[in-house]
Amino acid sequence: MVEFVGAPRSVQGAAITDGTPMPAPIEFFFDFPSAYAYFAALEIDELAARHGREVRWRAFSLGTAFRLTGAQPLTRVPLKSDYTALDWARVAQQKRLDFAIPEGHPHAGLPALRSFHWIDARDPGLAKRFALEVYRRYFDGSLAIDDVAAVIETAAGLGVDREALASGVADPELKAKVREVGEEAVSRGAFGVPWVIVDGEPYWGWDRLPMIERRLAGD
């Protein structure tokens, strides 16, 4: 059985200069082929900010969890695939998003994952913007997240240096880092995305955001 690992709430976070504990960041684990993670990515930072919290975005390959659990992507499971397509479409309509399930979905998104981590190490705010742009373009059909050149071009459109990123995503150390984050996510119980950890407690799914909000509000 997987145990959920997290520090006790009484010791979460670091102390700021006046001795007042600063709340630990909310951890947001995501993978690019997940529309539910996309919907959560559109909301998670604003939700956290309403309660004085920051969010640490952590990209990982959900395939790591699938290998352990024997699960499959929702769109490859009979019955679930039809429902998922319907549910994604109606959520996207409510959010007024241009949305279509890409042909051949889900695509392996390692170039996007590695690019996110490379950018995140240098500018976490820019990495979030990059992640949202990748999500938007993947789910409107204009980006193949398994195409290294296309992913780099997407990052370049946000001001990222093409040559530096191309070199970075090919670095064995970065590839190992992405694997490590996936292994860490699974070790902390993640079997799907979005996987959100608030003060050591896990929440799975976009539909758990209202529950997280009540938790942060102290309800």
Rosetta blueprint (number, residue, H / E / L):
1 M L
2 V L
3 E L
4 F L
5 V L
6 G L
7 A L
8 P L
9 R H
10 S H
11 V H
12 Q L
13 G L
14 A E
15 A E
16 I L
17 T L
18 D L
19 G L
20 T L
21 P E
22 M E
23 P L
24 A L
25 P L
26 I E
27 E E
28 F E
29 F E
30 F E
31 D L
32 F L
33 P L
34 S L
35 A H
36 Y H
37 A H
38 Y H
39 F H
40 A H
41 A H
42 L L
43 E L
44 I H
45 D H
46 E H
47 L H
48 A H
49 A H
50 R L
51 H L
52 G L
53 R L
54 E L
55 V E
56 R E
57 W E
58 R E
59 A E
60 F L
61 S L
62 L L
63 G H
64 T H
65 A H
66 F H
67 R H
68 L H
69 T H
70 G L
71 A L
72 Q L
73 P L
74 L H
75 T H
76 R H
77 V L
78 P L
79 L L
80 K H
81 S H
82 D H
83 Y H
84 T H
85 A H
86 L H
87 D H
88 W H
89 A H
90 R H
91 V H
92 A H
93 Q H
94 Q H
95 K L
96 R L
97 L L
98 D L
99 F L
100 A L
101 I L
102 P L
103 E L
104 G L
105 H L
106 P L
107 H L
108 A L
109 G L
110 L H
111 P H
112 A H
113 L H
114 R H
115 S H
116 F H
117 H H
118 W H
119 I H
120 D H
121 A L
122 R L
123 D L
124 P H
125 G H
126 L H
127 A H
128 K H
129 R H
130 F H
131 A H
132 L H
133 E H
134 V H
135 Y H
136 R H
137 R H
138 Y H
139 F L
140 D L
141 G L
142 S L
143 L L
144 A L
145 I L
146 D L
147 D L
148 V H
149 A H
150 A H
151 V H
152 I H
153 E H
154 T H
155 A H
156 A H
157 G L
158 L L
159 G L
160 V L
161 D L
162 R H
163 E H
164 A H
165 L H
166 A H
167 S H
168 G H
169 V H
170 A L
171 D L
172 P H
173 E H
174 L H
175 K H
176 A H
177 K H
178 V H
179 R H
180 E H
181 V H
182 G H
183 E H
184 E H
185 A H
186 V H
187 S H
188 R L
189 G L
190 A L
191 F L
192 G L
193 V L
194 P L
195 W E
196 V E
197 I E
198 V E
199 D L
200 G L
201 E E
202 P E
203 Y E
204 W E
205 G L
206 W H
207 D H
208 R H
209 L H
210 P H
211 M H
212 I H
213 E H
214 R H
215 R H
216 L H
217 A H
218 G L
219 D L
